[in-house]
Amino acid sequence: MSTKLVYDIHDKPKFPQLLIFAFQQLLAIMAATITVPMIVGNGMSASSALFGAGVGTLVYQLFTKFRSPVFLGSSFAFIGPMLAAFAGAAGNGTLGYLGLVLGTAFAALVYMILALVVKLAGTKWINKVMPTAVIGPTVALIGLSLAGAAVNDVFSYGNKVDFGLSSYFEMKAATWVSVICALVTFTVIILCSVYGKKLVKLIPFIIGILAGYLTGLVFTLIGMATGNESLMIIDFAPFEALVADGVSLSTFLTLPDFTFLDAAKGLSSFNWSYLATVAIAYAPVAFVVFAEHLADHKNLSSIIGKDLIEDPGLHRTLLGDGIGSLAGALFGGCPNTTYGESVGCVAITKNASVITITTTAILAMLVAFVSPFVAFLDSIPGCVMGGVCITLYGFIAVSGLKMIQKVDLEDNANLFTVSAILIPGIGGMAMAIAGKVFITPTACALILGILTNVILTKFKKSK
């Protein structure tokens, strides 16, 4: 077992602890997983996306022979293609849902082709094209690019702060409540992680989220008692919806709106031009997400002290990601991808147990049916998750910076390669091709970094 880890890949925590660890992973990935369907709208279900993420993760684990502690969740990179699928359906909702499944199938096909290439050609070419000078800053960029989202979450309740000088003096009570809850969550997490003993050290996120939630509950109760709406940070609407029509079975258990049910109804409206629309929207993005897939696995490899690109092998992780993404879309509509939040959770808790990830996947599928739990998740204030995300995204960024430490930056070739990734990525350089394919800042920066590295390496050899 690696001295860096409390639980290595094949370690099996005791069952009560296993459930607690899995619940913590679920909380870490939950916010982002259910946010994607909320952004896309068109009647998409957050609980279905959660179920789909669980299914996709189990498929990934099967393909990787349970050797890679990775959770798959809803991919933000595919939001554009998902919106394009509904737009191309011209108001036909069932056809739009069919487009979500067909589009993800095209993306999965790209993954399968890439997996075949890797299987036949090996991975040495990847290390040449994407050495540490490329992967390190890319991993750091993944965390840094999410910094704005974390800060927005911190200020998610009350007035939005534009960070102009005057706004510091205009922050309303509601915003201060939001910041306080985020800081309580953040502080409790880092104290538990650094100074906690035994189980406390392993579940800092659960304790931190509960502390932030309770802080918000205290403010809410004070607000309700005094009639001060600016203090009512917790929205009880999700719980009220459970009993709006009286107490019944659906108050406790409900069937998620699985995508394949609506997609099947859309078959009667299928046409080949629509198929071409979703293919053009989805397939190119898969190449972009491949780069993030590689960066996440390189990052996780450095954390657990085992090269996942070699074992279980990049071809297996790609197949698991692609087929798992398709399986997830069948149920939740959202293509899945490896989650930085999950990687960050592994890094902070030092728990790389694959059975923990597998249990998390099963738990995600089960809780999708439990109405009160879904309501509880929906009621967690965004600012509380903001406190969590500061730590998670920070660890991702620092993991990449640690990789850069191994790079000889006295060599200008490496220096310019790292610069070509960090500056465009942090600056938010993004591109849209033909209005259909959106290339994220991280993907743009990675592509530029790869080209810079290849050009400089070729030139160096030709001298």
C-alpha positions as CSV (number, residue, x, y, z in Angstrom):
1,M,0.0,0.0,0.0
2,S,1.2,3.5,-0.9
3,T,2.4,5.4,2.2
4,K,0.6,8.5,0.7
5,L,-2.8,6.9,1.0
6,V,-5.0,5.8,3.9
7,Y,-6.9,3.4,1.6
8,D,-5.2,2.2,-1.6
9,I,-7.1,1.2,-4.7
10,H,-7.9,-2.4,-3.6
11,D,-8.4,-1.7,0.1
12,K,-11.9,-2.3,1.5
13,P,-13.0,-0.1,4.4
14,K,-15.4,-1.6,6.9
15,F,-19.0,-1.4,5.8
16,P,-20.2,1.4,8.1
17,Q,-17.2,3.5,7.1
18,L,-17.6,2.6,3.5
19,L,-21.1,4.1,3.5
20,I,-19.9,7.3,5.0
21,F,-17.0,7.6,2.6
22,A,-19.4,7.0,-0.4
23,F,-21.8,9.6,0.9
24,Q,-19.0,12.1,1.1
25,Q,-18.0,11.4,-2.5
26,L,-21.7,11.8,-3.5
27,L,-21.8,15.2,-1.9
28,A,-18.6,16.2,-3.6
29,I,-19.9,15.4,-7.1
30,M,-23.6,16.1,-6.6
31,A,-23.7,19.8,-7.2
32,A,-22.0,19.8,-10.6
33,T,-23.9,16.6,-11.7
34,I,-27.3,18.0,-11.2
35,T,-26.4,21.5,-12.4
36,V,-25.9,20.5,-16.0
37,P,-29.6,19.4,-16.5
38,M,-30.7,22.5,-14.6
39,I,-28.7,24.7,-17.1
40,V,-30.0,22.8,-20.2
41,G,-33.6,22.9,-19.0
42,N,-36.2,21.5,-21.4
43,G,-37.7,19.4,-18.6
44,M,-34.5,17.5,-17.9
45,S,-34.4,15.8,-14.5
46,A,-31.7,16.3,-11.9
47,S,-32.5,13.0,-10.2
48,S,-32.3,11.2,-13.5
49,A,-28.9,12.8,-14.2
50,L,-27.7,11.5,-10.7
51,F,-29.0,8.0,-11.6
52,G,-27.2,8.2,-15.0
53,A,-24.0,9.2,-13.4
54,G,-24.2,6.2,-11.1
55,V,-24.8,3.9,-14.0
56,G,-22.0,5.4,-16.1
57,T,-19.6,5.1,-13.2
58,L,-20.4,1.4,-12.8
59,V,-19.9,0.8,-16.5
60,Y,-16.5,2.6,-16.3
61,Q,-15.5,0.4,-13.4
62,L,-16.4,-2.7,-15.3
63,F,-14.2,-1.7,-18.3
64,T,-11.3,-0.7,-16.1
65,K,-11.6,-3.9,-14.1
66,F,-12.2,-1.9,-10.9
67,R,-8.6,-0.5,-10.9
68,S,-9.3,3.2,-11.3
69,P,-10.9,5.3,-8.5
70,V,-12.8,7.6,-10.8
71,F,-16.4,8.9,-10.7
72,L,-18.2,10.0,-13.9
73,G,-20.6,12.9,-13.7
74,S,-22.5,15.2,-16.0
75,S,-20.1,16.9,-18.4
76,F,-20.2,20.7,-18.7
77,A,-18.4,20.5,-22.1
78,F,-21.5,19.0,-23.7
79,I,-23.9,21.7,-22.6
80,G,-23.6,23.4,-26.0
81,P,-24.3,20.2,-28.0
82,M,-27.2,19.3,-25.6
83,L,-28.8,22.7,-26.2
84,A,-28.2,22.2,-30.0
85,A,-30.1,18.9,-29.8
86,F,-33.2,20.6,-28.4
87,A,-32.8,23.6,-30.7
88,G,-32.6,21.3,-33.7
89,A,-35.7,19.5,-32.6
90,A,-37.6,22.8,-33.1
91,G,-39.8,22.5,-30.1
92,N,-40.4,18.7,-30.3
93,G,-39.3,17.7,-26.8
94,T,-39.3,13.9,-27.4
95,L,-37.1,14.4,-30.5
96,G,-34.8,16.5,-28.5
97,Y,-34.4,13.7,-25.9
98,L,-33.7,11.3,-28.8
99,G,-31.1,13.7,-29.9
100,L,-29.4,13.6,-26.5
101,V,-29.0,9.8,-26.8
102,L,-28.0,9.8,-30.4
103,G,-25.5,12.6,-29.9
104,T,-23.9,10.8,-27.0
105,A,-23.7,7.7,-29.1
106,F,-21.6,9.6,-31.7
107,A,-19.4,10.9,-28.9
108,A,-19.0,7.4,-27.5
109,L,-18.0,6.2,-31.0
110,V,-15.2,8.8,-31.0
111,Y,-14.0,7.4,-27.7
112,M,-14.0,3.9,-29.1
113,I,-12.0,4.9,-32.1
114,L,-9.5,6.7,-29.8
115,A,-9.3,3.6,-27.6
116,L,-8.6,1.4,-30.7
117,V,-5.8,3.8,-31.8
118,V,-4.2,3.7,-28.3
119,K,-4.5,-0.1,-28.2
120,L,-2.8,-0.5,-31.5
121,A,-0.2,2.3,-31.2
122,G,0.5,2.2,-27.5
123,T,0.8,5.3,-25.2
124,K,4.4,6.3,-25.8
125,W,3.3,8.8,-28.4
126,I,1.0,10.4,-25.9
127,N,3.9,11.0,-23.5
128,K,5.8,12.6,-26.3
129,V,3.0,14.8,-27.4
130,M,1.8,15.6,-23.9
131,P,4.8,15.5,-21.5
132,T,4.7,16.8,-18.0
133,A,5.3,20.3,-19.3
134,V,1.9,20.1,-21.0
135,I,-0.1,17.9,-18.6
136,G,1.1,19.8,-15.4
137,P,-0.2,23.3,-16.4
138,T,-3.3,21.7,-17.9
139,V,-4.2,20.0,-14.6
140,A,-3.5,23.3,-12.8
141,L,-5.7,25.1,-15.3
142,I,-8.6,22.8,-14.7
143,G,-8.7,23.9,-11.0
144,L,-7.9,27.5,-11.7
145,S,-10.6,27.8,-14.5
146,L,-13.2,26.7,-11.9
147,A,-12.1,29.4,-9.4
148,G,-14.7,31.8,-10.7
149,A,-17.5,29.2,-10.3
150,A,-16.5,28.6,-6.7
151,V,-16.5,32.3,-5.9
152,N,-19.8,32.8,-7.6
153,D,-21.2,30.0,-5.4
154,V,-19.8,31.8,-2.3
155,F,-21.8,34.9,-3.2
156,S,-24.8,32.9,-4.5
157,Y,-27.3,34.2,-1.9
158,G,-28.2,37.9,-1.9
159,N,-26.9,40.5,-4.2
160,K,-24.3,39.6,-6.8
161,V,-20.9,41.3,-6.2
162,D,-19.1,42.7,-9.2
163,F,-15.9,43.2,-7.1
164,G,-15.8,47.0,-8.0
165,L,-14.6,49.1,-5.1
166,S,-18.1,50.4,-4.2
167,S,-19.5,46.9,-4.0
168,Y,-17.5,46.1,-0.9
169,F,-19.5,48.8,0.9
170,E,-22.8,47.9,-0.7
171,M,-22.9,44.2,0.3
172,K,-26.3,43.5,1.8
173,A,-27.0,41.4,4.8
174,A,-28.0,38.5,2.6
175,T,-24.6,38.5,1.0
176,W,-22.8,38.5,4.3
177,V,-24.9,35.5,5.4
178,S,-23.9,33.8,2.2
179,V,-20.2,34.5,2.8
180,I,-20.3,33.4,6.4
181,C,-21.9,30.0,5.6
182,A,-19.3,29.5,2.9
183,L,-16.4,30.4,5.3
184,V,-17.8,28.1,8.0
185,T,-17.9,25.2,5.5
186,F,-14.4,26.0,4.3
187,T,-12.9,26.4,7.7
188,V,-14.5,23.2,9.1
189,I,-13.3,21.2,6.1
190,I,-9.6,22.3,6.4
191,L,-9.6,21.9,10.2
192,C,-11.0,18.4,9.9
193,S,-8.6,17.5,7.1
194,V,-5.4,18.9,8.8
195,Y,-6.1,18.3,12.5
196,G,-8.8,15.6,12.5
197,K,-8.2,12.2,13.9
198,K,-9.2,8.8,12.4
199,L,-12.7,9.0,10.8
200,V,-13.0,12.8,11.1
201,K,-9.9,13.2,8.9
202,L,-11.5,11.0,6.3
203,I,-14.9,12.7,6.1
204,P,-14.1,16.5,6.2
205,F,-16.6,17.3,3.4
206,I,-19.5,15.7,5.2
207,I,-18.7,17.5,8.4
208,G,-18.1,20.8,6.6
209,I,-21.3,20.7,4.6
210,L,-23.3,19.8,7.7
211,A,-21.7,22.7,9.6
212,G,-22.4,25.1,6.7
213,Y,-26.0,23.8,6.4
214,L,-26.6,24.2,10.2
215,T,-25.2,27.7,10.1
216,G,-27.6,28.6,7.3
217,L,-30.4,26.9,9.2
218,V,-29.7,29.1,12.2
219,F,-29.8,32.2,10.1
220,T,-33.0,31.0,8.4
221,L,-34.8,30.4,11.7
222,I,-33.7,33.8,13.0
223,G,-35.0,35.3,9.8
224,M,-38.3,33.5,10.1
225,A,-38.7,34.6,13.7
226,T,-37.9,38.2,13.0
227,G,-39.5,38.5,9.6
228,N,-36.1,39.3,8.0
229,E,-36.1,37.7,4.6
230,S,-32.5,38.5,4.0
231,L,-31.5,35.9,6.6
232,M,-33.6,33.1,5.1
233,I,-30.8,31.4,3.2
234,I,-32.3,27.9,3.1
235,D,-35.1,27.3,0.7
236,F,-37.6,24.8,2.0
237,A,-39.5,24.7,-1.3
238,P,-38.1,21.3,-2.2
239,F,-39.6,19.8,1.0
240,E,-42.8,21.7,0.6
241,A,-43.3,20.2,-2.8
242,L,-43.2,16.7,-1.4
243,V,-46.4,17.3,0.6
244,A,-48.1,19.9,-1.7
245,D,-50.7,17.3,-2.6
246,G,-50.8,15.5,0.7
247,V,-48.6,12.7,2.0
248,S,-48.4,9.7,-0.3
249,L,-46.0,7.1,-1.6
250,S,-44.4,9.8,-3.9
251,T,-43.6,11.8,-0.8
252,F,-41.0,9.2,0.0
253,L,-40.3,7.4,-3.3
254,T,-40.5,8.6,-6.9
255,L,-39.4,7.3,-10.2
256,P,-37.0,9.6,-12.0
257,D,-37.9,10.7,-15.6
258,F,-35.5,8.5,-17.5
259,T,-34.4,9.9,-20.8
260,F,-34.8,6.7,-22.9
261,L,-38.6,6.7,-22.2
262,D,-39.0,10.1,-23.9
263,A,-36.4,9.3,-26.5
264,A,-38.4,6.3,-27.6
265,K,-41.4,8.5,-28.3
266,G,-39.2,10.7,-30.5
267,L,-38.4,7.9,-32.9
268,S,-41.6,8.7,-34.8
269,S,-40.2,12.2,-35.6
270,F,-36.7,11.1,-36.5
271,N,-35.1,12.4,-39.7
272,W,-31.6,12.1,-41.2
273,S,-30.9,15.9,-41.2
274,Y,-31.6,16.0,-37.5
275,L,-29.2,13.1,-37.0
276,A,-26.5,15.1,-38.9
277,T,-27.1,18.1,-36.6
278,V,-26.5,16.2,-33.4
279,A,-23.5,14.3,-34.9
280,I,-21.9,17.6,-35.9
281,A,-22.6,19.0,-32.4
282,Y,-21.5,16.1,-30.3
283,A,-18.6,14.2,-32.1
284,P,-16.0,17.0,-32.2
285,V,-16.5,17.8,-28.5
286,A,-15.5,14.2,-27.7
287,F,-12.0,15.0,-29.0
288,V,-11.9,18.0,-26.6
289,V,-13.1,16.0,-23.6
290,F,-10.4,13.3,-24.5
291,A,-7.8,15.9,-23.5
292,E,-9.5,16.5,-20.1
293,H,-9.9,12.7,-19.6
294,L,-6.1,12.3,-20.1
295,A,-5.3,15.2,-17.8
296,D,-7.6,13.9,-15.0
297,H,-6.1,10.4,-15.2
298,K,-2.5,11.8,-15.2
299,N,-3.4,13.9,-12.2
300,L,-5.0,11.0,-10.3
301,S,-2.0,8.9,-11.2
302,S,0.3,11.3,-9.4
303,I,-2.0,11.4,-6.4
304,I,-2.3,7.6,-5.9
305,G,1.3,6.8,-7.0
306,K,0.2,4.5,-9.9
307,D,0.2,5.1,-13.6
308,L,-3.4,4.6,-14.7
309,I,-2.4,5.2,-18.3
310,E,-0.5,1.9,-18.2
311,D,-2.7,0.0,-15.7
312,P,-5.6,-0.5,-16.4
313,G,-4.6,1.2,-19.6
314,L,-5.7,4.3,-21.4
315,H,-7.7,2.2,-23.9
316,R,-9.7,0.8,-21.1
317,T,-10.4,4.1,-19.4
318,L,-11.4,5.6,-22.7
319,L,-13.8,2.7,-23.4
320,G,-15.2,3.0,-19.9
321,D,-15.7,6.7,-20.2
322,G,-17.3,6.5,-23.7
323,I,-19.6,3.6,-23.0
324,G,-20.3,4.8,-19.5
325,S,-21.2,8.2,-20.9
326,L,-23.7,6.6,-23.3
327,A,-25.2,4.5,-20.5
328,G,-25.6,7.6,-18.4
329,A,-27.2,9.6,-21.2
330,L,-29.8,6.8,-21.7
331,F,-31.0,7.4,-18.2
332,G,-30.2,11.0,-17.4
333,G,-29.7,12.6,-20.8
334,C,-26.2,14.0,-19.9
335,P,-23.0,12.7,-21.3
336,N,-20.6,11.9,-18.5
337,T,-17.0,12.6,-17.9
338,T,-14.3,12.0,-15.2
339,Y,-14.9,14.4,-12.3
340,G,-12.2,16.7,-10.9
341,E,-14.3,17.0,-7.8
342,S,-14.0,13.3,-7.3
343,V,-10.2,13.5,-7.9
344,G,-9.9,16.3,-5.4
345,C,-11.9,14.3,-2.8
346,V,-9.5,11.4,-3.3
347,A,-6.5,13.8,-2.9
348,I,-7.7,15.4,0.3
349,T,-9.0,12.4,2.1
350,K,-6.3,10.0,0.8
351,N,-8.9,7.4,0.2
352,A,-8.4,5.9,-3.3
353,S,-10.5,2.8,-2.6
354,V,-12.3,1.7,-5.8
355,I,-15.0,0.0,-3.8
356,T,-15.7,3.5,-2.3
357,I,-16.3,4.9,-5.8
358,T,-18.4,1.8,-6.7
359,T,-20.5,2.2,-3.6
360,T,-20.9,5.9,-4.4
361,A,-22.3,5.0,-7.8
362,I,-24.8,2.6,-6.3
363,L,-25.7,5.2,-3.7
364,A,-26.3,7.8,-6.5
365,M,-28.7,5.4,-8.2
366,L,-30.6,4.6,-5.1
367,V,-31.0,8.1,-3.7
368,A,-32.4,9.2,-7.1
369,F,-35.6,7.4,-6.1
370,V,-35.7,8.8,-2.5
371,S,-37.7,12.0,-2.6
372,P,-36.7,13.5,0.8
373,F,-33.0,13.0,0.1
374,V,-33.3,14.6,-3.3
375,A,-35.1,17.5,-1.6
376,F,-32.4,17.8,0.9
377,L,-29.7,17.9,-1.8
378,D,-31.7,20.6,-3.6
379,S,-32.0,22.6,-0.4
380,I,-28.3,22.8,0.3
381,P,-27.4,26.5,-0.2
382,G,-25.0,27.2,-3.1
383,C,-22.7,29.1,-0.8
384,V,-22.1,26.0,1.3
385,M,-21.1,24.2,-1.9
386,G,-18.9,27.2,-2.7
387,G,-17.0,26.6,0.5
388,V,-16.5,23.0,-0.6
389,C,-15.4,23.9,-4.1
390,I,-12.7,26.3,-2.9
391,T,-10.9,23.3,-1.4
392,L,-11.7,20.8,-4.2
393,Y,-10.7,23.1,-7.0
394,G,-7.7,24.4,-5.1
395,F,-6.4,20.8,-4.7
396,I,-6.7,20.2,-8.4
397,A,-4.8,23.4,-9.2
398,V,-2.1,22.6,-6.7
399,S,-1.8,19.0,-8.0
400,G,-0.9,20.5,-11.4
401,L,1.5,23.0,-9.9
402,K,3.3,20.1,-8.2
403,M,3.7,18.4,-11.6
404,I,5.2,21.7,-13.0
405,Q,7.9,21.5,-10.2
406,K,9.3,18.5,-12.0
407,V,9.7,20.5,-15.2
408,D,13.0,22.2,-16.0
409,L,11.7,25.8,-16.5
410,E,15.3,27.0,-17.2
411,D,14.7,25.4,-20.6
412,N,12.9,28.0,-22.7
413,A,11.1,25.3,-24.6
414,N,9.4,24.1,-21.4
415,L,8.9,27.7,-20.2
416,F,7.0,28.7,-23.4
417,T,5.0,25.5,-23.4
418,V,3.7,26.1,-19.8
419,S,3.1,29.8,-20.6
420,A,1.1,28.9,-23.7
421,I,-1.3,26.9,-21.6
422,L,-1.7,29.0,-18.4
423,I,-2.2,32.4,-19.9
424,P,-4.8,31.6,-22.6
425,G,-6.5,29.2,-20.3
426,I,-6.8,31.6,-17.3
427,G,-7.6,34.4,-19.7
428,G,-10.6,32.5,-20.9
429,M,-9.7,32.0,-24.6
430,A,-12.5,30.0,-26.1
431,M,-13.6,29.3,-29.7
432,A,-16.8,28.3,-31.5
433,I,-16.5,26.5,-34.8
434,A,-19.4,27.2,-37.3
435,G,-21.5,28.1,-34.3
436,K,-21.9,24.4,-33.5
437,V,-18.7,23.2,-31.7
438,F,-17.7,25.1,-28.6
439,I,-14.0,24.6,-27.5
440,T,-13.6,25.4,-23.9
441,P,-10.7,27.6,-22.6
442,T,-9.1,24.6,-21.1
443,A,-9.2,22.7,-24.4
444,C,-8.0,25.7,-26.4
445,A,-5.1,26.1,-24.0
446,L,-4.2,22.4,-24.1
447,I,-4.3,22.4,-27.9
448,L,-2.0,25.5,-28.0
449,G,0.3,23.9,-25.5
450,I,0.6,20.7,-27.5
451,L,1.3,22.6,-30.7
452,T,3.9,24.7,-28.9
453,N,5.6,21.6,-27.4
454,V,5.6,19.7,-30.7
455,I,7.0,22.7,-32.7
456,L,9.8,23.4,-30.2
457,T,10.7,19.8,-29.8
458,K,11.0,19.3,-33.5
459,F,13.0,22.4,-33.9
460,K,15.3,21.4,-31.1
461,K,16.0,18.0,-32.7
462,S,16.7,19.6,-36.1
463,K,19.4,21.9,-34.7
